Amino acid sequence: MARKYASPYFMVVRAKAILLAAKGLRNDQIAGQVSLPRQIISKWRKRFFEERLDGLENLPRPGRPPVFSPEWSCSQSLGV
């Protein structure tokens, strides 16, 4: 996952963090290498430990679902 060219950036960063953790690096060391706060690294390590690869996926966000799709709103703003 960390080496796939077509992977979303957030997945690549999370996978790299997990690989660095597997090498024995501490959260603060990993955070410096992937340019994320130490607390975020801790969160992804915990989720990976508990759920494996599924833990690296985004969870559904709370709140009202979008009313219009991005395609609709984009075409409306372009007058298409």
C-alpha positions as a printed Julia matrix, in Angstrom:
80×3 Matrix{Float64}:
   0.0    0.0     0.0
   2.82   2.42    0.85
   4.42   1.91   -2.57
   1.34   2.03   -4.78
   1.43   5.01   -7.09
  -2.35   5.26   -7.4
  -3.11   5.05   -3.66
  -4.62   8.12   -2.01
  -1.98  10.18   -0.22
  -3.53   9.71    3.22
  -3.35   5.92    2.84
   0.3    6.04    1.78
   1.24   8.17    4.81
  -0.65   5.87    7.19
   0.96   2.77    5.68
   4.43   4.34    5.92
   3.81   5.17    9.57
   2.86   1.56   10.29
   5.91   0.25    8.45
   8.17   2.56   10.45
   6.5    1.38   13.65
   7.2   -2.21   12.63
  10.88  -1.26   12.39
  10.77  -0.24   16.05
  10.67   3.55   15.74
   8.92   5.59   18.42
   5.87   7.75   17.67
   7.86  10.99   17.83
  10.46   9.64   15.39
   7.76   8.47   12.97
   5.96  11.8    13.27
   9.1   13.63   12.22
   9.6   11.41    9.18
   6.03  11.6     7.85
   5.33  15.2     8.97
   2.34  14.44   11.21
   1.75  15.14   14.9
   2.77  12.41   17.34
  -0.85  12.06   18.53
  -2.01  11.19   14.99
   0.69   8.52   14.69
  -0.45   7.06   17.99
  -4.04   6.97   16.73
  -3.15   5.09   13.53
  -0.87   2.65   15.34
  -3.66   1.82   17.79
  -6.25   1.41   15.03
  -3.9   -0.8    13.02
  -3.17  -2.94   16.07
  -6.89  -3.41   16.75
  -8.24  -3.73   13.19
  -5.22  -4.43   10.95
  -5.51  -2.87    7.44
  -9.21  -2.05    7.9
  -8.16   0.26   10.73
  -6.31   2.52    8.28
  -9.5    3.37    6.38
 -11.43   6.56    7.09
 -14.4    6.17    9.41
 -17.75   7.68    8.44
 -17.98  11.28    9.56
 -20.85  12.53   11.7
 -23.21  15.18   10.47
 -25.71  15.7     7.76
 -24.98  13.83    4.52
 -24.33  15.94    1.42
 -27.47  17.02   -0.43
 -25.87  17.26   -3.87
 -23.12  15.2    -5.43
 -19.83  16.95   -6.27
 -20.53  16.36   -9.98
 -23.88  18.18   -9.79
 -22.58  21.2    -7.9
 -19.54  21.5   -10.19
 -21.6   21.36  -13.36
 -24.02  23.93  -11.94
 -21.24  26.36  -11.1
 -19.8   25.98  -14.63
 -23.2   26.49  -16.24
 -23.11  23.1   -17.95
